[in-house]
Amino acid sequence: MLRKEEPATQLARRYGISEQTLYRWRDEFISGGQARLSGKGGTEPGAGKELEKLQREIESREQVIGELTFANRILKKLMGPSL
């Protein structure tokens, strides 16, 4: 449809949707692309919050790993050269 290779009526009939739906999807596709290119459009709604949550989880796990590494070094020093 964007390349105007086939009429909208023919495409709508082929895919079993109304022309109105086809045109609406086209408009949403174009406006979404324009928004994304201008830096205003993001990913899916809520993706930013999900990303922040995952980053906090990573930071928390990195802290735990650091603490365990530190404790492991202390235990190795206390055990002496036998290990």
Residue frames as qw, qx, qy, qz and C-alpha x, y, z in Angstrom:
[[0.000, 0.887, 0.463, 0.000, 0.00, 0.00, 0.00],
 [0.299, -0.801, 0.093, 0.511, 2.83, 2.41, 0.85],
 [0.326, -0.260, 0.611, 0.673, 4.50, 1.71, -2.48],
 [0.539, 0.474, 0.074, -0.693, 1.14, 2.04, -4.24],
 [0.009, 0.221, -0.902, -0.372, 1.63, -1.28, -5.99],
 [0.149, -0.398, -0.885, -0.190, -1.95, -2.37, -5.28],
 [0.311, -0.536, -0.156, -0.769, -5.13, -0.46, -4.51],
 [0.226, -0.251, 0.663, -0.669, -6.20, -0.28, -0.88],
 [0.797, 0.016, 0.073, -0.599, -9.50, -1.99, -1.72],
 [0.825, 0.263, -0.496, -0.069, -7.69, -5.01, -3.11],
 [0.285, 0.334, -0.740, 0.509, -5.33, -5.26, -0.12],
 [0.453, -0.187, 0.460, -0.740, -8.18, -4.88, 2.36],
 [0.881, 0.094, -0.130, -0.445, -10.14, -7.61, 0.62],
 [0.679, 0.337, -0.640, 0.128, -7.11, -9.94, 0.51],
 [0.237, 0.195, -0.741, 0.598, -6.45, -9.61, 4.23],
 [0.379, -0.536, -0.749, -0.096, -10.08, -9.55, 5.29],
 [0.241, -0.470, -0.388, 0.755, -10.08, -6.09, 6.85],
 [0.251, 0.888, 0.379, -0.076, -11.91, -2.88, 6.07],
 [0.500, 0.598, 0.030, 0.626, -10.29, -0.12, 4.07],
 [0.298, -0.877, 0.057, -0.373, -10.78, 2.15, 7.05],
 [0.829, -0.511, 0.179, 0.136, -8.69, -0.22, 9.21],
 [0.798, 0.242, 0.154, 0.530, -6.02, -0.44, 6.53],
 [0.221, 0.768, 0.012, 0.601, -5.75, 3.34, 6.30],
 [0.540, -0.808, 0.103, -0.213, -5.71, 3.68, 10.11],
 [0.894, -0.269, 0.171, 0.315, -2.87, 1.14, 10.36],
 [0.616, 0.494, 0.102, 0.605, -1.00, 3.00, 7.64],
 [0.073, -0.861, 0.036, -0.502, -1.37, 6.30, 9.47],
 [0.732, -0.662, 0.154, -0.038, -0.29, 4.76, 12.79],
 [0.885, 0.032, 0.147, 0.440, 2.72, 3.16, 11.12],
 [0.429, 0.635, 0.048, 0.640, 3.81, 6.43, 9.52],
 [0.285, -0.852, 0.093, -0.429, 3.27, 8.55, 12.64],
 [0.859, -0.485, 0.127, 0.105, 5.07, 5.97, 14.78],
 [0.796, 0.210, 0.103, 0.559, 8.03, 6.00, 12.44],
 [0.180, 0.764, 0.002, 0.620, 8.15, 9.79, 12.39],
 [0.556, -0.788, 0.092, -0.248, 7.97, 9.94, 16.18],
 [0.910, -0.272, 0.125, 0.288, 10.73, 7.38, 16.56],
 [0.651, 0.415, 0.080, 0.631, 12.98, 9.19, 14.10],
 [0.030, -0.802, 0.043, -0.595, 12.45, 12.48, 15.91],
 [0.290, 0.214, -0.719, 0.595, 13.38, 10.85, 19.20],
 [0.482, -0.242, 0.229, -0.810, 9.93, 11.26, 20.69],
 [0.898, -0.060, -0.244, -0.361, 8.71, 7.74, 20.13],
 [0.306, -0.536, 0.761, -0.199, 9.93, 5.09, 22.44],
 [0.185, 0.038, -0.973, -0.131, 9.50, 1.44, 22.74],
 [0.419, -0.488, -0.719, -0.263, 6.37, -0.19, 24.06],
 [0.381, -0.704, 0.077, -0.595, 4.52, 1.54, 26.91],
 [0.813, -0.542, 0.157, -0.144, 6.01, 0.58, 30.25],
 [0.881, 0.274, -0.195, 0.333, 9.28, -0.58, 28.71],
 [0.177, 0.688, -0.358, 0.606, 11.17, 2.24, 30.44],
 [0.616, -0.553, 0.326, -0.456, 9.92, 1.17, 33.85],
 [0.999, -0.026, 0.027, 0.009, 10.76, -2.45, 33.09],
 [0.658, 0.520, -0.282, 0.467, 14.27, -1.44, 32.03],
 [0.144, -0.685, 0.396, -0.593, 14.77, 0.55, 35.24],
 [0.854, -0.370, 0.212, -0.299, 13.56, -2.40, 37.31],
 [0.959, 0.179, -0.081, 0.203, 15.97, -4.75, 35.56],
 [0.396, 0.641, -0.346, 0.558, 18.84, -2.31, 36.04],
 [0.456, -0.630, 0.367, -0.510, 18.09, -2.11, 39.78],
 [0.976, -0.161, 0.112, -0.100, 18.06, -5.91, 39.97],
 [0.791, 0.420, -0.221, 0.384, 21.43, -6.07, 38.22],
 [0.056, 0.698, -0.390, 0.598, 22.90, -3.49, 40.60],
 [0.724, -0.488, 0.285, -0.396, 21.57, -5.41, 43.58],
 [0.996, 0.035, 0.019, 0.077, 23.03, -8.68, 42.33],
 [0.570, 0.586, -0.304, 0.489, 26.36, -7.04, 41.60],
 [0.273, -0.688, 0.398, -0.542, 26.44, -5.77, 45.17],
 [0.908, -0.291, 0.220, -0.205, 25.74, -9.24, 46.53],
 [0.901, 0.317, -0.122, 0.271, 28.46, -10.72, 44.31],
 [0.249, 0.703, -0.370, 0.554, 30.89, -8.08, 45.58],
 [0.554, -0.588, 0.374, -0.456, 30.04, -8.83, 49.20],
 [0.987, -0.084, 0.129, -0.051, 30.41, -12.56, 48.68],
 [0.727, 0.513, -0.237, 0.390, 33.73, -12.09, 46.91],
 [0.048, -0.714, 0.419, -0.559, 34.99, -9.95, 49.79],
 [0.772, -0.423, 0.330, -0.342, 33.82, -12.49, 52.38],
 [0.978, 0.182, -0.036, 0.098, 35.42, -15.31, 50.39],
 [0.486, 0.630, -0.368, 0.481, 38.79, -13.51, 50.37],
 [0.359, -0.638, 0.442, -0.519, 38.62, -12.94, 54.11],
 [0.935, -0.198, 0.210, -0.206, 37.83, -16.62, 54.71],
 [0.865, 0.388, -0.187, 0.258, 40.74, -17.68, 52.50],
 [0.183, 0.685, -0.450, 0.544, 43.11, -15.44, 54.49],
 [0.612, -0.506, 0.391, -0.465, 41.81, -16.84, 57.78],
 [0.995, 0.016, 0.067, -0.071, 42.26, -20.42, 56.57],
 [0.429, -0.657, 0.521, 0.337, 45.88, -19.72, 55.71],
 [0.244, 0.559, -0.643, -0.463, 48.00, -21.15, 52.93],
 [0.447, -0.022, 0.891, -0.076, 46.49, -24.64, 53.23],
 [0.611, 0.624, 0.447, -0.195, 44.01, -23.78, 50.48]]
